[in-house]
Amino acid sequence: MRVDIRPAIYSDCPKLAKIKLLARGENAEENSARFESELRYITAFLDERQSVFVQLIDRVPMAYCAVRESTIRPFVGWAYVKDLYVLPKWESKGFGKKLLMHTLRTMRGKGYMNAFLDCAEDNQRARKFYEKFGFEKRETAGSSGCGYVTYTIDF
Ligand SMILES: CC(C)(COP(=O)(O)OP(=O)(O)OC[C@H]1O[C@@H](n2cnc3c(N)ncnc32)[C@H](O)[C@@H]1OP(=O)(O)O)[C@@H](O)C(=O)NCCC(=O)NCCS
């Protein structure tokens, strides 16, 4: 089994939108409004030259991580991890950790020293994952507000 991680390109975007919807347990039909909306969202990352990393198994995308530079106080200039999604079939096998490590290492190489993210308060699985990874819960309100918790990490 060959595992690669590389920067995403435009032709990856439909696959990444699908990964996100499947990882969220949502309808991933290509003509649906949700699919179109996620496709626009992910494409905008590339338009704005933000960082998106795609993980592939045997050359097939199965996870991605999207990061942008934050303009949100008190995290201005930090790396803001917006999306981290692993296809359900590949969950709990260490791929999410590997992809996030790669992403943060790359961001450190670009000069970032801290990262943060918002996670749905009731997403216990992801919260455990981030806590085990080394993220710390931040009591200050983050960017997404009610129903979300903010986690930070220093590199
Ligand atoms: C959350 C998610 C990204 C984690 O990726 P993953 O590939 O399943 O996680 P990994 O297998 O890399 O787990 C890494 C570590 O976290 C731990 N972990 C993962 N889920 C856990 C859980 N529910 N409880 C305790 N520990 C957990 C693993 O045991 C592992 O620990 P180790 O490093 O000591 O072996 C992935 O499950 C996912 O895409 N979930 C659905 C979408 C989602 O919620 N995304 C986050 C939005 S904020």
The ligand as a MOL file (V3000), in Angstrom:
LIG
                    3D

  0  0  0     0  0            999 V3000
M  V30 BEGIN CTAB
M  V30 COUNTS 48 50 0 0 0
M  V30 BEGIN ATOM
M  V30 1 C -11.1530 13.0590 13.5130 0
M  V30 2 C -10.3430 12.3750 12.4010 0
M  V30 3 C -9.7190 13.4260 11.5010 0
M  V30 4 C -9.2330 11.5440 13.0650 0
M  V30 5 O -8.4680 10.8720 12.0670 0
M  V30 6 P -8.1620 9.3040 12.2120 0
M  V30 7 O -7.3340 8.9150 11.0420 0
M  V30 8 O -9.4480 8.5750 12.3800 0
M  V30 9 O -7.3360 9.2450 13.5870 0
M  V30 10 P -5.9670 8.4740 13.8370 0
M  V30 11 O -6.1750 7.0300 13.5220 0
M  V30 12 O -4.8510 9.1600 13.1150 0
M  V30 13 O -5.7900 8.6670 15.4180 0
M  V30 14 C -4.6490 9.3060 15.9620 0
M  V30 15 C -4.6600 9.1580 17.4600 0
M  V30 16 O -5.8700 9.6860 18.0180 0
M  V30 17 C -6.4950 8.6950 18.7970 0
M  V30 18 N -7.9500 8.7500 18.6670 0
M  V30 19 C -8.6480 8.8530 17.5240 0
M  V30 20 N -9.9690 8.8130 17.8010 0
M  V30 21 C -10.0610 8.6470 19.1530 0
M  V30 22 C -11.1300 8.4880 20.0650 0
M  V30 23 N -12.4030 8.5070 19.6570 0
M  V30 24 N -10.8670 8.3200 21.3710 0
M  V30 25 C -9.5860 8.3020 21.8160 0
M  V30 26 N -8.5230 8.4370 21.0050 0
M  V30 27 C -8.7680 8.5950 19.6990 0
M  V30 28 C -5.9900 7.3880 18.2390 0
M  V30 29 O -6.0710 6.3600 19.2080 0
M  V30 30 C -4.5750 7.7000 17.8760 0
M  V30 31 O -3.7560 7.6440 19.0320 0
M  V30 32 P -2.2020 7.1600 18.9300 0
M  V30 33 O -1.4840 8.2570 18.2190 0
M  V30 34 O -1.7790 7.0120 20.3460 0
M  V30 35 O -2.2100 5.8780 18.1770 0
M  V30 36 C -11.1980 11.4230 11.5400 0
M  V30 37 O -11.7220 10.4140 12.3690 0
M  V30 38 C -12.3430 12.1000 10.8060 0
M  V30 39 O -12.1880 12.5210 9.6700 0
M  V30 40 N -13.5190 12.1690 11.4550 0
M  V30 41 C -14.7420 12.6830 10.8320 0
M  V30 42 C -14.6400 14.1330 10.4900 0
M  V30 43 C -14.2660 15.0300 11.6440 0
M  V30 44 O -14.8790 14.9800 12.6970 0
M  V30 45 N -13.2700 15.8830 11.3930 0
M  V30 46 C -12.8180 16.8670 12.3530 0
M  V30 47 C -13.6460 18.1090 12.2290 0
M  V30 48 S -13.1490 19.3080 13.4680 0
M  V30 END ATOM
M  V30 BEGIN BOND
M  V30 1 1 1 2
M  V30 2 1 2 3
M  V30 3 1 2 4
M  V30 4 1 2 36
M  V30 5 1 4 5
M  V30 6 1 5 6
M  V30 7 2 6 7
M  V30 8 1 6 8
M  V30 9 1 6 9
M  V30 10 1 9 10
M  V30 11 2 10 11
M  V30 12 1 10 12
M  V30 13 1 10 13
M  V30 14 1 13 14
M  V30 15 1 14 15
M  V30 16 1 15 16
M  V30 17 1 15 30
M  V30 18 1 16 17
M  V30 19 1 17 18
M  V30 20 1 17 28
M  V30 21 1 18 19
M  V30 22 1 18 27
M  V30 23 2 19 20
M  V30 24 1 20 21
M  V30 25 1 21 22
M  V30 26 2 21 27
M  V30 27 1 22 23
M  V30 28 2 22 24
M  V30 29 1 24 25
M  V30 30 2 25 26
M  V30 31 1 26 27
M  V30 32 1 28 29
M  V30 33 1 28 30
M  V30 34 1 30 31
M  V30 35 1 31 32
M  V30 36 2 32 33
M  V30 37 1 32 34
M  V30 38 1 32 35
M  V30 39 1 36 37
M  V30 40 1 36 38
M  V30 41 2 38 39
M  V30 42 1 38 40
M  V30 43 1 40 41
M  V30 44 1 41 42
M  V30 45 1 42 43
M  V30 46 2 43 44
M  V30 47 1 43 45
M  V30 48 1 45 46
M  V30 49 1 46 47
M  V30 50 1 47 48
M  V30 END BOND
M  V30 END CTAB
M  END
